[in-house]
Structure formats: C-alpha cells, structure tokens
Amino acid sequence: MNCDFARQPYTRLHELKRVVRHVEDRVVLITGAGQRLGAATAARMMDEGWHVLVHVRSSVEEAQALLDRAANKHGQSRGTLLVADLTVDADLERLVREVKDHPLVTSHGLAGLVHNASFYSQGSFEETSLQTYRSLNRLHMDAPYLLTQALLPALELAGGSVVAVVDTSWGRAWEGLAHYTSSKAGLRQLMLNLAGELAGRVRVNCLAPGAIMAADWEVEHFAKVLEKVPLGRSGQAEDIAAGIHFLLTNGTITGNVLHVDGGWSLNE
Ligand SMILES: NC(=O)c1ccc[n+]([C@@H]2O[C@H](COP(=O)([O-])OP(=O)(O)OC[C@H]3O[C@@H](n4cnc5c(N)ncnc54)[C@H](OP(=O)(O)O)[C@@H]3O)[C@@H](O)[C@H]2O)c1
C-alpha cells in the first residue's frame, strides 16, 4: 500500500483519515503564541501532552522561555518555535513549509490549528490609513485563510480541527475600532462558512474572548468595560486556554462560537 499520504488527493485522504490516538503525537500550531493569551494556550496544550508549534513574529525570547519551562516541567521537549510575520507572503509560505515538514506532522498530521495572532490598536476612522486596514485584513483574514487551506491535508490526516480567536465585538459599533472589529468579523464568518463546507473533514470553531487582558493603551477604558460585564470581572488567560482546549478536543462541536466573556455580550 502506498503510505505517502501527502501526495494523495483530498478524497483519498478522507478515506485514509485516522484520529491520532496517542496524545503525545498530537500537534497543534498556535499563531501569536509567544505572549499573553496565546502563550497561556500553548502552555495548557503542552501540559495536556500535545506538541505545540509555537508561532511568533517578534517574541522569540518569551517563546523560548515558555518552551524551556515546559521541557523542564515534563522532562522532554513539548514544542517547536516557528517565526514568521503573517502579513508577509514569503514568511507565510515558509511557515507552511516548516509546519508540513515537521516530522510529527509528516507522520501524524496536524491535530489543531489555532488562529490567535492579532494586532489591536485604536484610531478614528478618518485617521486610520488604508495601509493599516489592509494590514489587519492580512493578519486576521488572509493568513488564516491561507494557513487553513495549505494545511488542510495535514488536518484531515490527523482528524484535526481549527479554532479562530475572534472577539465579542461582532455586530455592534465600537469607537475607533472599525479596522479591528471588521477584520475579526470577517474571520468569524470565514470560519463559520468553512465549518459547513468542510463538515465531515475538519471541524472549525471560534472562541470569542471578552475583556480578558488589557492592551497597554486601554487600561482606563478596560476598567469601564468591566462595569458592564455581568460577572463583574475580567477573565484569566487560562480561561481562554481552557476554552480552546475544549474546542480542539470535543469531536462533536463544529460551527460554534464560544463566548468566554463573563456574559458581556448579554449587556451590549
Ligand atoms: N486580550 C483580550 O482581552 C482580548 C479580547 C478580545 C479578543 N482577543 C483576541 O484574543 C487573541 C489573543 O489576545 P492577546 O491580547 O493575547 O493578543 P495580542 O497580544 O494583541 O497579539 C498576539 C500576538 O499576535 C502576534 N502578531 C501581531 N502582529 C503579527 C504579525 N504581523 N505576524 C505574526 N504575528 C503577529 C504578536 O506576536 P509577537 O509578540 O511575536 O510579535 C502578538 O504577541 C487575539 O486574537 C485577540 O484579538 C483578546
């Protein structure tokens, strides 16, 4: 029998699909995983025994420290560091090659793909340039589109799934955030569409954090936001990590947007 899965067309891959049985053979790529919510998710998945492809753009030292901590804790390497600017085509293509060529991905496929990388800034509509708008679309929509498409055979091979980290901002107006919220809404719709189109091949879900971890520029605004959150507090990065782990491992959930927001979306 020809075992070169990578060269099989999708239909054949589908027939050959198998669920990876040993947790240590499960590989997840998490974008923007060097700091904050992405790093907490990478740490959680490594604790759960998965091998994490920790993608960063600039947080190389932080990611290396994260990988070292996990290796010390578990007595063996639990991840691999990958560096790419997701708004640069050549970087994206290299990242795809590196993921596909990873020995665990070659042998077991990719069990998880988490689109987490983001850039959050505020600026009025009149002041925000088309260049900034395009850059956010590249980061929040083009990169997830290309990564999901290019890694689909590897995801199918592992019986894997995709999670996009979106935002509770969907469907409402936010001061000075049109460029951010519109690209996140596009990502949400892309994922929901793919959940339908790829059903039976790869599960696709979204996780929508509420006010979890303030950006440096919004500390004051963040405190005001918390007054509107029914639970009256921000969540923890670990709550996001737990939600992503849940979506990656529950084999019956697809096309879902899991709000981890203390009920904030009820009040807006
Ligand atoms: N924090 C919250 O309370 C909150 C609320 C709602 C939604 N979210 C969503 O949850 C996710 C995680 O939130 P966060 O606050 O932890 O995110 P973040 O710190 O704003 O961004 C995560 C990472 O994205 C990477 N990134 C930025 N531009 C990039 C580029 N051009 N190419 C590749 N990577 C790039 C950065 O990597 P480097 O550091 O390596 O440069 C950064 O560490 C995001 O998708 C965010 O939109 C967060």
The ligand as a Tripos MOL2 file, in Angstrom:
@<TRIPOS>MOLECULE
LIG
   48    52     1     0     0
SMALL
NO_CHARGES

@<TRIPOS>ATOM
      1 N1         -6.7600   40.4170   25.3130 N.am      1 LIG1
      2 C1         -8.0890   40.4280   25.3500 C.2       1 LIG1
      3 O1         -8.7210   40.7440   26.3660 O.2       1 LIG1
      4 C2         -8.8490   40.0350   24.1090 C.ar      1 LIG1
      5 C3        -10.1880   40.4280   23.9610 C.ar      1 LIG1
      6 C4        -10.8810   40.0460   22.8250 C.ar      1 LIG1
      7 C5        -10.2410   39.2850   21.8340 C.ar      1 LIG1
      8 N2         -8.9360   38.9400   21.9950 N.ar      1 LIG1
      9 C6         -8.2910   38.1310   20.9490 C.3       1 LIG1
     10 O2         -7.5800   37.0730   21.5760 O.3       1 LIG1
     11 C7         -6.3480   36.8190   20.8740 C.3       1 LIG1
     12 C8         -5.1920   36.9290   21.8460 C.3       1 LIG1
     13 O3         -5.2510   38.1940   22.5070 O.3       1 LIG1
     14 P1         -3.9160   38.8980   23.0120 P.3       1 LIG1
     15 O4         -4.3440   40.1580   23.6760 O.co2     1 LIG1
     16 O5         -3.0790   37.9100   23.7230 O.co2     1 LIG1
     17 O6         -3.2430   39.2350   21.5760 O.3       1 LIG1
     18 P2         -2.0820   40.2750   21.2310 P.3       1 LIG1
     19 O7         -1.1400   40.3250   22.3700 O.co2     1 LIG1
     20 O8         -2.6750   41.5560   20.7520 O.co2     1 LIG1
     21 O9         -1.4260   39.5840   19.9500 O.3       1 LIG1
     22 C9         -0.9630   38.2250   19.9720 C.3       1 LIG1
     23 C10         0.2680   38.0870   19.1250 C.3       1 LIG1
     24 O10        -0.0060   38.3680   17.7550 O.3       1 LIG1
     25 C11         1.2490   38.4900   17.1410 C.3       1 LIG1
     26 N3          1.2550   39.3140   15.9300 N.ar      1 LIG1
     27 C12         0.9310   40.6190   15.7930 C.ar      1 LIG1
     28 N4          1.1690   41.0280   14.5100 N.ar      1 LIG1
     29 C13         1.6630   39.9460   13.8480 C.ar      1 LIG1
     30 C14         2.1120   39.7220   12.5190 C.ar      1 LIG1
     31 N5          2.1440   40.6960   11.5900 N.pl3     1 LIG1
     32 N6          2.5530   38.4750   12.1810 N.ar      1 LIG1
     33 C15         2.5520   37.4920   13.1060 C.ar      1 LIG1
     34 N7          2.1460   37.6330   14.3640 N.ar      1 LIG1
     35 C16         1.7090   38.8470   14.7460 C.ar      1 LIG1
     36 C17         2.2080   39.1090   18.1770 C.3       1 LIG1
     37 O11         3.3720   38.2770   18.1580 O.3       1 LIG1
     38 P3          4.8400   38.7930   18.6240 P.3       1 LIG1
     39 O12         4.6710   39.1930   20.0550 O.co2     1 LIG1
     40 O13         5.6710   37.5850   18.4430 O.co2     1 LIG1
     41 O14         5.2280   39.9320   17.7320 O.co2     1 LIG1
     42 C18         1.4010   39.0450   19.4820 C.3       1 LIG1
     43 O15         2.1530   38.5650   20.5710 O.3       1 LIG1
     44 C19        -6.2860   37.8350   19.7410 C.3       1 LIG1
     45 O16        -6.7330   37.2320   18.5550 O.3       1 LIG1
     46 C20        -7.2370   38.9450   20.1850 C.3       1 LIG1
     47 O17        -7.8180   39.6350   19.1220 O.3       1 LIG1
     48 C21        -8.2310   39.3030   23.1020 C.ar      1 LIG1
@<TRIPOS>BOND
     1     1     2 1
     2     2     3 2
     3     2     4 1
     4     4     5 ar
     5     4    48 ar
     6     5     6 ar
     7     6     7 ar
     8     7     8 ar
     9     8     9 1
    10     8    48 ar
    11     9    10 1
    12     9    46 1
    13    10    11 1
    14    11    12 1
    15    11    44 1
    16    12    13 1
    17    13    14 1
    18    14    15 2
    19    14    16 1
    20    14    17 1
    21    17    18 1
    22    18    19 2
    23    18    20 1
    24    18    21 1
    25    21    22 1
    26    22    23 1
    27    23    24 1
    28    23    42 1
    29    24    25 1
    30    25    26 1
    31    25    36 1
    32    26    27 ar
    33    26    35 ar
    34    27    28 ar
    35    28    29 ar
    36    29    30 ar
    37    29    35 ar
    38    30    31 1
    39    30    32 ar
    40    32    33 ar
    41    33    34 ar
    42    34    35 ar
    43    36    37 1
    44    36    42 1
    45    37    38 1
    46    38    39 2
    47    38    40 1
    48    38    41 1
    49    42    43 1
    50    44    45 1
    51    44    46 1
    52    46    47 1
@<TRIPOS>SUBSTRUCTURE
     1 LIG1         1 GROUP 0 **** ****
